[in-house]
Amino acid sequence: MKNTALSKTHEALGAKMVPFAGYNMPVQYEGVNVEHETVRNAVGVFDVSHMGEFLIEGEHALDLIQKISSNDASKLTVGKAQYSCFPNENGGIVDDLIIYKIKEQTYLLVVNASNIEKDWNWIQSKNNVGATIRDLSDDYALLAIQGPKAIEAMQSITSHDLSAIKFYNFVVGDFAGIEHVIISATGYTGSGGFEIYCKNSEVKQIWDAVFKAGANYGIKPIGLAARDTLRLEMGYCLYGNDIDDNTSPIEAGLGWITKFTKDFTNSEALKAEKDRGAERKLIAFKLDERGIPRKGYDIVDGNRQKIGVVTSGTMSPSLGIGIGLGYVPTVFALANSKINIQIRKKVVPATVVKPPFYKS
């Protein structure tokens, strides 16, 4: 089990630590609901240093990225980031990721912790263009400072105007007394904020400065459990739950990051799927009665016949109702369609809705 550079800090704060993607990670501190509301209303800090970082460089760096990713990375300029995925050759997804253009011919790819080795091997297998690839995952830390008060709370520890960094843009500069930190206006919560990339040797200094700067803004450390409820309220996909090697970006609702203006892995088959329409789709739903949908629960029709499966589900802390994502045949995927969730022996009615569930 790997530790992040902050594992001892989390333990000292009383965090409940659990194994996650091969790392010893904080799942919660005070409790999921308290931490969830902190991010929705104030500012919270996640240690997500388990995520993977690959640097792709050289005159053919963009050629490689264009070949392996679904989005069009040629649209990126220095200082911009882009959400994308790696399609596989069978219609599924190797991983979803964020691509940062650090400078001309230099890109940072941030991938899921559980897929670091898989992604590394996948990229290497496709690199017949001579791009230089480096795995920085074990050397870099990542903090997500999320919430509506993040800009105000963090402004005192950087010379950069945080309010000027637009969504999915970033700067490389000073933060908490450390130079050359990536300050990125990205996140997984839907409540605004930043993600901070730095070296492992620098992250404790940054962590301490962040909490000092945020002391008057109700800042708290946040665990992975609240990260999951926050992202689910936004309808964001989680790899391993809502997308995987057997789900296509088209049926997962990721057509918006699948650009057929270029050739990429399996692009012809995915284009054909988009043109004819996917047979099933990932839907968002909310329960019409009390209950908590969980991953793996069956989705059934009015005759209690199985039509799909829940891929993510929870009791929404913000809304106080059961919400979830799952795959169903396209005929059931229209907004306001009625479905049912089999929760143990009880069938609970639900309604298909357009995400996000939470609207600030």
Contacts in CASP RR format, 6 or more apart in sequence:
PFRMAT RR
TARGET T0000
AUTHOR 0000-0000-0000
METHOD contacts of the structure
MODEL  1
MKNTALSKTHEALGAKMVPFAGYNMPVQYEGVNVEHETVRNAVGVFDVSH
MGEFLIEGEHALDLIQKISSNDASKLTVGKAQYSCFPNENGGIVDDLIIY
KIKEQTYLLVVNASNIEKDWNWIQSKNNVGATIRDLSDDYALLAIQGPKA
IEAMQSITSHDLSAIKFYNFVVGDFAGIEHVIISATGYTGSGGFEIYCKN
SEVKQIWDAVFKAGANYGIKPIGLAARDTLRLEMGYCLYGNDIDDNTSPI
EAGLGWITKFTKDFTNSEALKAEKDRGAERKLIAFKLDERGIPRKGYDIV
DGNRQKIGVVTSGTMSPSLGIGIGLGYVPTVFALANSKINIQIRKKVVPA
TVVKPPFYKS
1 19 0 8 1.000
1 22 0 8 1.000
1 23 0 8 1.000
1 24 0 8 1.000
2 22 0 8 1.000
2 23 0 8 1.000
2 24 0 8 1.000
2 50 0 8 1.000
3 23 0 8 1.000
3 24 0 8 1.000
4 23 0 8 1.000
4 24 0 8 1.000
4 25 0 8 1.000
4 47 0 8 1.000
4 49 0 8 1.000
4 50 0 8 1.000
4 141 0 8 1.000
4 200 0 8 1.000
5 49 0 8 1.000
5 141 0 8 1.000
5 200 0 8 1.000
5 201 0 8 1.000
5 203 0 8 1.000
5 204 0 8 1.000
6 47 0 8 1.000
6 49 0 8 1.000
6 141 0 8 1.000
6 203 0 8 1.000
6 204 0 8 1.000
6 207 0 8 1.000
7 17 0 8 1.000
7 24 0 8 1.000
9 204 0 8 1.000
9 207 0 8 1.000
10 17 0 8 1.000
10 26 0 8 1.000
10 47 0 8 1.000
10 221 0 8 1.000
11 17 0 8 1.000
13 26 0 8 1.000
13 29 0 8 1.000
13 221 0 8 1.000
14 29 0 8 1.000
15 26 0 8 1.000
15 27 0 8 1.000
15 28 0 8 1.000
15 29 0 8 1.000
15 221 0 8 1.000
15 223 0 8 1.000
16 26 0 8 1.000
16 27 0 8 1.000
16 28 0 8 1.000
16 29 0 8 1.000
17 24 0 8 1.000
17 25 0 8 1.000
17 26 0 8 1.000
17 27 0 8 1.000
18 24 0 8 1.000
18 25 0 8 1.000
18 27 0 8 1.000
18 224 0 8 1.000
19 25 0 8 1.000
20 27 0 8 1.000
20 50 0 8 1.000
20 113 0 8 1.000
20 224 0 8 1.000
21 50 0 8 1.000
21 112 0 8 1.000
21 113 0 8 1.000
21 114 0 8 1.000
22 50 0 8 1.000
22 113 0 8 1.000
22 114 0 8 1.000
23 50 0 8 1.000
23 113 0 8 1.000
25 47 0 8 1.000
25 50 0 8 1.000
25 223 0 8 1.000
25 224 0 8 1.000
26 47 0 8 1.000
26 221 0 8 1.000
26 223 0 8 1.000
26 224 0 8 1.000
27 223 0 8 1.000
27 224 0 8 1.000
27 225 0 8 1.000
28 35 0 8 1.000
28 223 0 8 1.000
28 224 0 8 1.000
28 225 0 8 1.000
28 226 0 8 1.000
29 35 0 8 1.000
29 220 0 8 1.000
29 221 0 8 1.000
29 222 0 8 1.000
29 223 0 8 1.000
30 220 0 8 1.000
31 225 0 8 1.000
31 226 0 8 1.000
32 225 0 8 1.000
32 226 0 8 1.000
32 229 0 8 1.000
32 317 0 8 1.000
33 317 0 8 1.000
34 220 0 8 1.000
35 44 0 8 1.000
35 220 0 8 1.000
35 222 0 8 1.000
35 223 0 8 1.000
35 225 0 8 1.000
35 226 0 8 1.000
36 226 0 8 1.000
36 229 0 8 1.000
36 230 0 8 1.000
36 317 0 8 1.000
36 318 0 8 1.000
37 317 0 8 1.000
37 318 0 8 1.000
38 44 0 8 1.000
38 218 0 8 1.000
38 219 0 8 1.000
38 220 0 8 1.000
38 222 0 8 1.000
38 226 0 8 1.000
39 146 0 8 1.000
39 147 0 8 1.000
39 189 0 8 1.000
39 191 0 8 1.000
39 222 0 8 1.000
39 226 0 8 1.000
39 230 0 8 1.000
40 147 0 8 1.000
40 148 0 8 1.000
40 191 0 8 1.000
40 230 0 8 1.000
40 318 0 8 1.000
40 358 0 8 1.000
40 360 0 8 1.000
41 147 0 8 1.000
41 148 0 8 1.000
42 147 0 8 1.000
42 148 0 8 1.000
42 149 0 8 1.000
42 217 0 8 1.000
42 218 0 8 1.000
42 219 0 8 1.000
42 220 0 8 1.000
43 145 0 8 1.000
43 146 0 8 1.000
43 147 0 8 1.000
43 148 0 8 1.000
43 149 0 8 1.000
43 150 0 8 1.000
43 153 0 8 1.000
43 193 0 8 1.000
43 214 0 8 1.000
43 217 0 8 1.000
43 218 0 8 1.000
43 219 0 8 1.000
44 145 0 8 1.000
44 146 0 8 1.000
44 147 0 8 1.000
44 150 0 8 1.000
44 219 0 8 1.000
44 220 0 8 1.000
44 221 0 8 1.000
44 222 0 8 1.000
45 143 0 8 1.000
45 144 0 8 1.000
45 145 0 8 1.000
45 146 0 8 1.000
45 207 0 8 1.000
45 210 0 8 1.000
45 211 0 8 1.000
45 219 0 8 1.000
45 220 0 8 1.000
45 221 0 8 1.000
45 222 0 8 1.000
46 143 0 8 1.000
46 144 0 8 1.000
46 146 0 8 1.000
46 221 0 8 1.000
46 222 0 8 1.000
46 223 0 8 1.000
46 224 0 8 1.000
46 227 0 8 1.000
47 141 0 8 1.000
47 142 0 8 1.000
47 143 0 8 1.000
47 207 0 8 1.000
47 221 0 8 1.000
48 142 0 8 1.000
48 143 0 8 1.000
48 144 0 8 1.000
48 195 0 8 1.000
48 227 0 8 1.000
49 140 0 8 1.000
49 141 0 8 1.000
49 142 0 8 1.000
49 143 0 8 1.000
49 200 0 8 1.000
49 203 0 8 1.000
50 113 0 8 1.000
51 110 0 8 1.000
51 111 0 8 1.000
51 112 0 8 1.000
51 113 0 8 1.000
51 137 0 8 1.000
51 142 0 8 1.000
52 110 0 8 1.000
52 111 0 8 1.000
52 112 0 8 1.000
52 113 0 8 1.000
52 116 0 8 1.000
52 119 0 8 1.000
52 135 0 8 1.000
52 136 0 8 1.000
52 137 0 8 1.000
52 140 0 8 1.000
53 108 0 8 1.000
53 109 0 8 1.000
53 110 0 8 1.000
53 111 0 8 1.000
53 135 0 8 1.000
53 136 0 8 1.000
53 137 0 8 1.000
53 140 0 8 1.000
53 142 0 8 1.000
53 197 0 8 1.000
54 108 0 8 1.000
54 109 0 8 1.000
54 111 0 8 1.000
54 119 0 8 1.000
54 120 0 8 1.000
54 123 0 8 1.000
54 133 0 8 1.000
54 134 0 8 1.000
54 135 0 8 1.000
54 136 0 8 1.000
54 137 0 8 1.000
55 102 0 8 1.000
55 106 0 8 1.000
55 107 0 8 1.000
55 108 0 8 1.000
55 109 0 8 1.000
55 132 0 8 1.000
55 133 0 8 1.000
55 134 0 8 1.000
55 136 0 8 1.000
56 64 0 8 1.000
56 65 0 8 1.000
56 106 0 8 1.000
56 107 0 8 1.000
56 108 0 8 1.000
56 109 0 8 1.000
56 123 0 8 1.000
56 131 0 8 1.000
56 132 0 8 1.000
56 133 0 8 1.000
57 105 0 8 1.000
57 106 0 8 1.000
57 107 0 8 1.000
57 131 0 8 1.000
57 132 0 8 1.000
57 133 0 8 1.000
57 134 0 8 1.000
58 105 0 8 1.000
58 106 0 8 1.000
58 131 0 8 1.000
58 132 0 8 1.000
59 105 0 8 1.000
60 129 0 8 1.000
60 130 0 8 1.000
60 131 0 8 1.000
61 105 0 8 1.000
61 106 0 8 1.000
61 107 0 8 1.000
61 131 0 8 1.000
61 132 0 8 1.000
62 73 0 8 1.000
62 74 0 8 1.000
62 105 0 8 1.000
62 107 0 8 1.000
63 129 0 8 1.000
63 131 0 8 1.000
64 123 0 8 1.000
64 126 0 8 1.000
64 127 0 8 1.000
64 129 0 8 1.000
64 130 0 8 1.000
64 131 0 8 1.000
64 133 0 8 1.000
65 73 0 8 1.000
65 99 0 8 1.000
65 107 0 8 1.000
65 109 0 8 1.000
66 72 0 8 1.000
66 73 0 8 1.000
66 74 0 8 1.000
66 262 0 8 1.000
66 264 0 8 1.000
67 126 0 8 1.000
67 129 0 8 1.000
67 263 0 8 1.000
67 264 0 8 1.000
67 265 0 8 1.000
68 86 0 8 1.000
68 122 0 8 1.000
68 123 0 8 1.000
68 126 0 8 1.000
68 264 0 8 1.000
68 265 0 8 1.000
69 84 0 8 1.000
69 85 0 8 1.000
69 86 0 8 1.000
69 97 0 8 1.000
69 99 0 8 1.000
69 264 0 8 1.000
70 84 0 8 1.000
70 85 0 8 1.000
70 86 0 8 1.000
70 87 0 8 1.000
70 249 0 8 1.000
70 254 0 8 1.000
70 257 0 8 1.000
70 258 0 8 1.000
70 259 0 8 1.000
70 264 0 8 1.000
70 267 0 8 1.000
70 270 0 8 1.000
71 82 0 8 1.000
71 83 0 8 1.000
71 84 0 8 1.000
71 85 0 8 1.000
71 99 0 8 1.000
71 257 0 8 1.000
71 258 0 8 1.000
71 259 0 8 1.000
72 259 0 8 1.000
72 261 0 8 1.000
72 262 0 8 1.000
73 82 0 8 1.000
73 84 0 8 1.000
73 99 0 8 1.000
73 101 0 8 1.000
73 107 0 8 1.000
74 262 0 8 1.000
75 82 0 8 1.000
76 82 0 8 1.000
76 99 0 8 1.000
76 101 0 8 1.000
76 107 0 8 1.000
77 101 0 8 1.000
78 101 0 8 1.000
78 102 0 8 1.000
78 103 0 8 1.000
78 104 0 8 1.000
79 100 0 8 1.000
79 101 0 8 1.000
79 102 0 8 1.000
79 169 0 8 1.000
79 170 0 8 1.000
79 171 0 8 1.000
80 100 0 8 1.000
80 101 0 8 1.000
80 168 0 8 1.000
80 169 0 8 1.000
80 170 0 8 1.000
81 98 0 8 1.000
81 99 0 8 1.000
81 100 0 8 1.000
81 101 0 8 1.000
81 168 0 8 1.000
81 169 0 8 1.000
81 170 0 8 1.000
81 184 0 8 1.000
81 186 0 8 1.000
82 98 0 8 1.000
82 99 0 8 1.000
82 168 0 8 1.000
82 257 0 8 1.000
83 96 0 8 1.000
83 97 0 8 1.000
83 98 0 8 1.000
83 168 0 8 1.000
83 257 0 8 1.000
84 96 0 8 1.000
84 97 0 8 1.000
84 98 0 8 1.000
84 99 0 8 1.000
84 257 0 8 1.000
85 93 0 8 1.000
85 94 0 8 1.000
85 95 0 8 1.000
85 96 0 8 1.000
85 97 0 8 1.000
85 243 0 8 1.000
85 249 0 8 1.000
85 254 0 8 1.000
85 257 0 8 1.000
85 258 0 8 1.000
86 93 0 8 1.000
86 94 0 8 1.000
86 95 0 8 1.000
86 96 0 8 1.000
86 97 0 8 1.000
86 119 0 8 1.000
86 122 0 8 1.000
86 123 0 8 1.000
86 265 0 8 1.000
87 93 0 8 1.000
87 94 0 8 1.000
87 248 0 8 1.000
87 249 0 8 1.000
87 258 0 8 1.000
87 264 0 8 1.000
87 265 0 8 1.000
87 266 0 8 1.000
87 267 0 8 1.000
87 270 0 8 1.000
88 94 0 8 1.000
88 122 0 8 1.000
88 245 0 8 1.000
88 265 0 8 1.000
88 266 0 8 1.000
89 265 0 8 1.000
89 266 0 8 1.000
90 245 0 8 1.000
90 246 0 8 1.000
90 266 0 8 1.000
91 248 0 8 1.000
91 266 0 8 1.000
91 269 0 8 1.000
91 270 0 8 1.000
91 273 0 8 1.000
92 244 0 8 1.000
92 245 0 8 1.000
92 246 0 8 1.000
92 247 0 8 1.000
92 248 0 8 1.000
92 249 0 8 1.000
92 266 0 8 1.000
93 239 0 8 1.000
93 243 0 8 1.000
93 244 0 8 1.000
93 245 0 8 1.000
93 247 0 8 1.000
93 248 0 8 1.000
93 249 0 8 1.000
93 252 0 8 1.000
94 115 0 8 1.000
94 118 0 8 1.000
94 119 0 8 1.000
94 122 0 8 1.000
94 245 0 8 1.000
95 111 0 8 1.000
95 112 0 8 1.000
95 115 0 8 1.000
95 118 0 8 1.000
95 119 0 8 1.000
95 122 0 8 1.000
95 239 0 8 1.000
96 112 0 8 1.000
96 237 0 8 1.000
96 239 0 8 1.000
96 243 0 8 1.000
96 254 0 8 1.000
97 109 0 8 1.000
97 110 0 8 1.000
97 111 0 8 1.000
97 112 0 8 1.000
97 119 0 8 1.000
98 109 0 8 1.000
98 110 0 8 1.000
98 186 0 8 1.000
99 107 0 8 1.000
99 108 0 8 1.000
99 109 0 8 1.000
99 110 0 8 1.000
100 107 0 8 1.000
100 108 0 8 1.000
100 109 0 8 1.000
100 110 0 8 1.000
100 170 0 8 1.000
100 182 0 8 1.000
100 184 0 8 1.000
101 107 0 8 1.000
102 108 0 8 1.000
102 172 0 8 1.000
108 182 0 8 1.000
108 197 0 8 1.000
109 123 0 8 1.000
110 142 0 8 1.000
111 119 0 8 1.000
112 119 0 8 1.000
112 239 0 8 1.000
114 239 0 8 1.000
114 240 0 8 1.000
115 239 0 8 1.000
116 135 0 8 1.000
116 137 0 8 1.000
120 133 0 8 1.000
120 135 0 8 1.000
123 133 0 8 1.000
124 133 0 8 1.000
126 265 0 8 1.000
127 133 0 8 1.000
139 199 0 8 1.000
139 200 0 8 1.000
140 197 0 8 1.000
140 198 0 8 1.000
140 199 0 8 1.000
140 200 0 8 1.000
141 197 0 8 1.000
141 198 0 8 1.000
141 199 0 8 1.000
141 200 0 8 1.000
141 202 0 8 1.000
141 203 0 8 1.000
142 195 0 8 1.000
142 196 0 8 1.000
142 197 0 8 1.000
143 195 0 8 1.000
143 196 0 8 1.000
143 198 0 8 1.000
143 203 0 8 1.000
143 206 0 8 1.000
143 207 0 8 1.000
143 210 0 8 1.000
144 187 0 8 1.000
144 188 0 8 1.000
144 189 0 8 1.000
144 193 0 8 1.000
144 194 0 8 1.000
144 195 0 8 1.000
144 196 0 8 1.000
144 227 0 8 1.000
145 153 0 8 1.000
145 154 0 8 1.000
145 193 0 8 1.000
145 194 0 8 1.000
145 195 0 8 1.000
145 196 0 8 1.000
145 210 0 8 1.000
146 187 0 8 1.000
146 188 0 8 1.000
146 189 0 8 1.000
146 190 0 8 1.000
146 191 0 8 1.000
146 192 0 8 1.000
146 193 0 8 1.000
146 194 0 8 1.000
146 222 0 8 1.000
146 230 0 8 1.000
147 189 0 8 1.000
147 191 0 8 1.000
147 192 0 8 1.000
147 193 0 8 1.000
148 191 0 8 1.000
148 192 0 8 1.000
148 360 0 8 1.000
149 217 0 8 1.000
149 218 0 8 1.000
150 162 0 8 1.000
150 192 0 8 1.000
150 193 0 8 1.000
150 194 0 8 1.000
151 162 0 8 1.000
151 163 0 8 1.000
151 193 0 8 1.000
152 217 0 8 1.000
153 213 0 8 1.000
153 214 0 8 1.000
153 216 0 8 1.000
153 217 0 8 1.000
153 219 0 8 1.000
154 162 0 8 1.000
154 194 0 8 1.000
154 210 0 8 1.000
154 213 0 8 1.000
154 214 0 8 1.000
155 161 0 8 1.000
155 162 0 8 1.000
155 163 0 8 1.000
156 213 0 8 1.000
157 175 0 8 1.000
157 176 0 8 1.000
157 177 0 8 1.000
157 209 0 8 1.000
157 210 0 8 1.000
157 213 0 8 1.000
158 173 0 8 1.000
158 174 0 8 1.000
158 175 0 8 1.000
158 176 0 8 1.000
158 183 0 8 1.000
159 173 0 8 1.000
159 174 0 8 1.000
160 171 0 8 1.000
160 173 0 8 1.000
160 174 0 8 1.000
160 175 0 8 1.000
160 183 0 8 1.000
162 183 0 8 1.000
162 194 0 8 1.000
165 171 0 8 1.000
165 183 0 8 1.000
165 184 0 8 1.000
165 185 0 8 1.000
165 194 0 8 1.000
166 185 0 8 1.000
167 185 0 8 1.000
167 186 0 8 1.000
168 185 0 8 1.000
168 186 0 8 1.000
169 184 0 8 1.000
169 185 0 8 1.000
170 182 0 8 1.000
170 183 0 8 1.000
170 184 0 8 1.000
170 185 0 8 1.000
170 186 0 8 1.000
171 182 0 8 1.000
171 183 0 8 1.000
172 180 0 8 1.000
172 181 0 8 1.000
172 182 0 8 1.000
172 183 0 8 1.000
173 179 0 8 1.000
173 180 0 8 1.000
173 181 0 8 1.000
173 183 0 8 1.000
174 181 0 8 1.000
175 181 0 8 1.000
175 183 0 8 1.000
175 196 0 8 1.000
175 198 0 8 1.000
175 206 0 8 1.000
176 205 0 8 1.000
176 206 0 8 1.000
176 209 0 8 1.000
176 210 0 8 1.000
176 213 0 8 1.000
177 205 0 8 1.000
177 209 0 8 1.000
178 198 0 8 1.000
178 202 0 8 1.000
178 205 0 8 1.000
178 206 0 8 1.000
181 196 0 8 1.000
181 197 0 8 1.000
181 198 0 8 1.000
181 202 0 8 1.000
181 206 0 8 1.000
182 195 0 8 1.000
182 196 0 8 1.000
182 197 0 8 1.000
182 198 0 8 1.000
183 194 0 8 1.000
183 196 0 8 1.000
184 194 0 8 1.000
184 195 0 8 1.000
184 196 0 8 1.000
184 197 0 8 1.000
185 192 0 8 1.000
185 193 0 8 1.000
185 194 0 8 1.000
186 194 0 8 1.000
186 195 0 8 1.000
187 193 0 8 1.000
187 194 0 8 1.000
187 195 0 8 1.000
188 227 0 8 1.000
188 230 0 8 1.000
188 231 0 8 1.000
188 234 0 8 1.000
188 236 0 8 1.000
189 227 0 8 1.000
189 230 0 8 1.000
189 231 0 8 1.000
189 234 0 8 1.000
190 230 0 8 1.000
190 233 0 8 1.000
190 234 0 8 1.000
190 356 0 8 1.000
190 358 0 8 1.000
190 360 0 8 1.000
191 230 0 8 1.000
191 360 0 8 1.000
196 206 0 8 1.000
196 210 0 8 1.000
198 206 0 8 1.000
210 219 0 8 1.000
211 219 0 8 1.000
211 221 0 8 1.000
213 219 0 8 1.000
228 238 0 8 1.000
228 312 0 8 1.000
228 314 0 8 1.000
229 314 0 8 1.000
229 316 0 8 1.000
229 317 0 8 1.000
231 238 0 8 1.000
232 238 0 8 1.000
232 312 0 8 1.000
232 313 0 8 1.000
232 314 0 8 1.000
232 316 0 8 1.000
232 323 0 8 1.000
232 324 0 8 1.000
232 325 0 8 1.000
232 357 0 8 1.000
233 316 0 8 1.000
233 317 0 8 1.000
233 318 0 8 1.000
233 319 0 8 1.000
233 323 0 8 1.000
233 356 0 8 1.000
233 357 0 8 1.000
233 358 0 8 1.000
234 355 0 8 1.000
234 356 0 8 1.000
234 357 0 8 1.000
234 358 0 8 1.000
235 284 0 8 1.000
235 325 0 8 1.000
235 355 0 8 1.000
235 356 0 8 1.000
235 357 0 8 1.000
237 243 0 8 1.000
237 252 0 8 1.000
237 254 0 8 1.000
237 282 0 8 1.000
237 325 0 8 1.000
238 312 0 8 1.000
241 295 0 8 1.000
241 311 0 8 1.000
241 312 0 8 1.000
241 325 0 8 1.000
242 252 0 8 1.000
242 282 0 8 1.000
242 311 0 8 1.000
242 312 0 8 1.000
242 325 0 8 1.000
242 326 0 8 1.000
243 249 0 8 1.000
243 252 0 8 1.000
243 254 0 8 1.000
247 282 0 8 1.000
247 327 0 8 1.000
248 270 0 8 1.000
248 273 0 8 1.000
248 278 0 8 1.000
249 255 0 8 1.000
249 257 0 8 1.000
249 258 0 8 1.000
249 270 0 8 1.000
250 258 0 8 1.000
250 270 0 8 1.000
250 273 0 8 1.000
250 274 0 8 1.000
250 277 0 8 1.000
250 278 0 8 1.000
251 273 0 8 1.000
251 278 0 8 1.000
251 279 0 8 1.000
251 280 0 8 1.000
251 281 0 8 1.000
251 282 0 8 1.000
251 327 0 8 1.000
252 282 0 8 1.000
253 281 0 8 1.000
253 282 0 8 1.000
255 274 0 8 1.000
258 270 0 8 1.000
258 274 0 8 1.000
260 267 0 8 1.000
260 270 0 8 1.000
260 271 0 8 1.000
260 274 0 8 1.000
277 330 0 8 1.000
278 330 0 8 1.000
279 329 0 8 1.000
279 330 0 8 1.000
280 308 0 8 1.000
280 327 0 8 1.000
280 328 0 8 1.000
280 329 0 8 1.000
280 330 0 8 1.000
280 333 0 8 1.000
281 327 0 8 1.000
281 328 0 8 1.000
281 330 0 8 1.000
281 333 0 8 1.000
282 311 0 8 1.000
282 325 0 8 1.000
282 326 0 8 1.000
282 327 0 8 1.000
283 325 0 8 1.000
283 326 0 8 1.000
283 327 0 8 1.000
283 328 0 8 1.000
283 332 0 8 1.000
283 333 0 8 1.000
283 337 0 8 1.000
283 339 0 8 1.000
283 352 0 8 1.000
284 323 0 8 1.000
284 324 0 8 1.000
284 325 0 8 1.000
284 352 0 8 1.000
284 353 0 8 1.000
284 354 0 8 1.000
284 355 0 8 1.000
284 357 0 8 1.000
285 293 0 8 1.000
285 323 0 8 1.000
285 324 0 8 1.000
285 325 0 8 1.000
285 326 0 8 1.000
285 339 0 8 1.000
285 341 0 8 1.000
285 350 0 8 1.000
285 351 0 8 1.000
285 352 0 8 1.000
285 353 0 8 1.000
286 316 0 8 1.000
286 319 0 8 1.000
286 321 0 8 1.000
286 322 0 8 1.000
286 323 0 8 1.000
286 324 0 8 1.000
286 350 0 8 1.000
286 351 0 8 1.000
286 353 0 8 1.000
286 357 0 8 1.000
287 293 0 8 1.000
287 321 0 8 1.000
287 322 0 8 1.000
287 323 0 8 1.000
287 341 0 8 1.000
287 348 0 8 1.000
287 349 0 8 1.000
287 350 0 8 1.000
288 348 0 8 1.000
288 349 0 8 1.000
288 350 0 8 1.000
288 351 0 8 1.000
289 348 0 8 1.000
289 349 0 8 1.000
290 348 0 8 1.000
291 315 0 8 1.000
291 322 0 8 1.000
291 343 0 8 1.000
291 348 0 8 1.000
292 313 0 8 1.000
292 314 0 8 1.000
292 315 0 8 1.000
292 322 0 8 1.000
292 343 0 8 1.000
293 310 0 8 1.000
293 313 0 8 1.000
293 314 0 8 1.000
293 322 0 8 1.000
293 323 0 8 1.000
293 324 0 8 1.000
293 341 0 8 1.000
293 343 0 8 1.000
293 348 0 8 1.000
293 350 0 8 1.000
294 310 0 8 1.000
294 313 0 8 1.000
294 343 0 8 1.000
295 310 0 8 1.000
295 311 0 8 1.000
295 312 0 8 1.000
295 313 0 8 1.000
296 309 0 8 1.000
296 310 0 8 1.000
296 311 0 8 1.000
297 309 0 8 1.000
297 310 0 8 1.000
297 341 0 8 1.000
297 342 0 8 1.000
297 343 0 8 1.000
298 306 0 8 1.000
298 308 0 8 1.000
298 309 0 8 1.000
298 310 0 8 1.000
298 341 0 8 1.000
298 342 0 8 1.000
299 306 0 8 1.000
299 307 0 8 1.000
299 308 0 8 1.000
299 309 0 8 1.000
299 310 0 8 1.000
299 326 0 8 1.000
299 328 0 8 1.000
299 339 0 8 1.000
299 340 0 8 1.000
299 341 0 8 1.000
299 342 0 8 1.000
300 306 0 8 1.000
300 307 0 8 1.000
300 308 0 8 1.000
300 339 0 8 1.000
300 340 0 8 1.000
300 341 0 8 1.000
300 342 0 8 1.000
300 347 0 8 1.000
301 307 0 8 1.000
301 332 0 8 1.000
301 339 0 8 1.000
301 340 0 8 1.000
302 338 0 8 1.000
302 340 0 8 1.000
304 340 0 8 1.000
304 342 0 8 1.000
304 347 0 8 1.000
306 342 0 8 1.000
307 328 0 8 1.000
307 329 0 8 1.000
307 332 0 8 1.000
307 339 0 8 1.000
308 326 0 8 1.000
308 327 0 8 1.000
308 328 0 8 1.000
308 329 0 8 1.000
309 326 0 8 1.000
309 327 0 8 1.000
310 324 0 8 1.000
310 325 0 8 1.000
310 326 0 8 1.000
310 341 0 8 1.000
311 324 0 8 1.000
311 325 0 8 1.000
311 326 0 8 1.000
311 327 0 8 1.000
312 324 0 8 1.000
312 325 0 8 1.000
312 326 0 8 1.000
313 322 0 8 1.000
313 323 0 8 1.000
313 324 0 8 1.000
313 325 0 8 1.000
314 322 0 8 1.000
314 323 0 8 1.000
314 324 0 8 1.000
315 321 0 8 1.000
315 322 0 8 1.000
315 323 0 8 1.000
316 322 0 8 1.000
316 323 0 8 1.000
316 357 0 8 1.000
316 358 0 8 1.000
318 357 0 8 1.000
318 358 0 8 1.000
319 357 0 8 1.000
319 358 0 8 1.000
323 357 0 8 1.000
328 339 0 8 1.000
332 339 0 8 1.000
332 352 0 8 1.000
333 352 0 8 1.000
334 352 0 8 1.000
335 352 0 8 1.000
335 353 0 8 1.000
335 354 0 8 1.000
336 351 0 8 1.000
336 352 0 8 1.000
336 353 0 8 1.000
337 351 0 8 1.000
337 352 0 8 1.000
338 349 0 8 1.000
338 350 0 8 1.000
338 351 0 8 1.000
338 352 0 8 1.000
339 349 0 8 1.000
339 350 0 8 1.000
339 351 0 8 1.000
339 352 0 8 1.000
340 347 0 8 1.000
340 348 0 8 1.000
340 349 0 8 1.000
340 350 0 8 1.000
341 347 0 8 1.000
341 348 0 8 1.000
341 350 0 8 1.000
END
